[in-house]
Amino acid sequence: HDKDTGESATAPARAVGVRVVHARTGIVIGRDGGIIKAVTPLFRLGLGGRLGSGSQWMSPISLEDEVRALIFVAMNDDVHGPCNFASPMPVTNASFTKALGSALHRPTLLHVPEIGLRLALGNRFTDEMALASQRMLPERLQAAGFHFHQPHIDEAIAAAR
């Protein structure tokens, strides 16, 4: 049995014919918050690095594309149900680390081993956040005709700087 994602709360609206879209958002890459704001200070100090093996998937989306996609869905009656708001080009943690280090002109030779994450963050946070792997593709968005302005991680990071 899958965990309830909260999407069942929209059942009454769907039952009376209201169009419902469940926005499943990836990691938003923006200037004023989120992952970029959280990790940039470490990267600027030369302390940026992959987490664990770095093989876990991340599904980023630039803030601009996120906002554009939300508006697109609101204006497009053909889109309904679960909809992934993520770039069509997911990346591994190692690739994200390399891209951010490159954008900041800083090395990314370090890495935080899994045991270090578990000691610092605990098992639950490590499993659910730091080492979680999520590879989402925006199939419904693209099928409806949405085009990304920053599909590549390098473009999303550049837009956030």
ChimeraX attribute file (.defattr): number of C-alpha atoms within 10 A of each C-alpha:
attribute: neighborCount
match mode: 1-to-1
recipient: residues
	/A:1	3
	/A:2	4
	/A:3	5
	/A:4	8
	/A:5	9
	/A:6	8
	/A:7	13
	/A:8	9
	/A:9	10
	/A:10	15
	/A:11	12
	/A:12	10
	/A:13	11
	/A:14	14
	/A:15	9
	/A:16	8
	/A:17	9
	/A:18	12
	/A:19	15
	/A:20	17
	/A:21	19
	/A:22	16
	/A:23	16
	/A:24	13
	/A:25	17
	/A:26	22
	/A:27	19
	/A:28	23
	/A:29	25
	/A:30	21
	/A:31	17
	/A:32	12
	/A:33	11
	/A:34	12
	/A:35	14
	/A:36	19
	/A:37	15
	/A:38	11
	/A:39	15
	/A:40	16
	/A:41	12
	/A:42	12
	/A:43	21
	/A:44	15
	/A:45	10
	/A:46	17
	/A:47	18
	/A:48	23
	/A:49	23
	/A:50	21
	/A:51	21
	/A:52	19
	/A:53	14
	/A:54	19
	/A:55	15
	/A:56	19
	/A:57	19
	/A:58	24
	/A:59	25
	/A:60	29
	/A:61	28
	/A:62	29
	/A:63	20
	/A:64	17
	/A:65	23
	/A:66	22
	/A:67	12
	/A:68	16
	/A:69	20
	/A:70	15
	/A:71	11
	/A:72	18
	/A:73	19
	/A:74	15
	/A:75	10
	/A:76	12
	/A:77	12
	/A:78	10
	/A:79	19
	/A:80	16
	/A:81	14
	/A:82	13
	/A:83	19
	/A:84	22
	/A:85	28
	/A:86	28
	/A:87	29
	/A:88	22
	/A:89	17
	/A:90	22
	/A:91	21
	/A:92	19
	/A:93	24
	/A:94	20
	/A:95	19
	/A:96	21
	/A:97	23
	/A:98	20
	/A:99	20
	/A:100	24
	/A:101	21
	/A:102	14
	/A:103	14
	/A:104	16
	/A:105	12
	/A:106	16
	/A:107	18
	/A:108	19
	/A:109	13
	/A:110	12
	/A:111	17
	/A:112	15
	/A:113	13
	/A:114	17
	/A:115	13
	/A:116	14
	/A:117	18
	/A:118	15
	/A:119	10
	/A:120	11
	/A:121	14
	/A:122	12
	/A:123	15
	/A:124	10
	/A:125	14
	/A:126	20
	/A:127	15
	/A:128	10
	/A:129	11
	/A:130	18
	/A:131	20
	/A:132	13
	/A:133	17
	/A:134	16
	/A:135	16
	/A:136	21
	/A:137	18
	/A:138	19
	/A:139	15
	/A:140	18
	/A:141	21
	/A:142	13
	/A:143	10
	/A:144	14
	/A:145	11
	/A:146	16
	/A:147	16
	/A:148	19
	/A:149	14
	/A:150	20
	/A:151	18
	/A:152	17
	/A:153	22
	/A:154	17
	/A:155	14
	/A:156	24
	/A:157	23
	/A:158	17
	/A:159	16
	/A:160	18
	/A:161	13
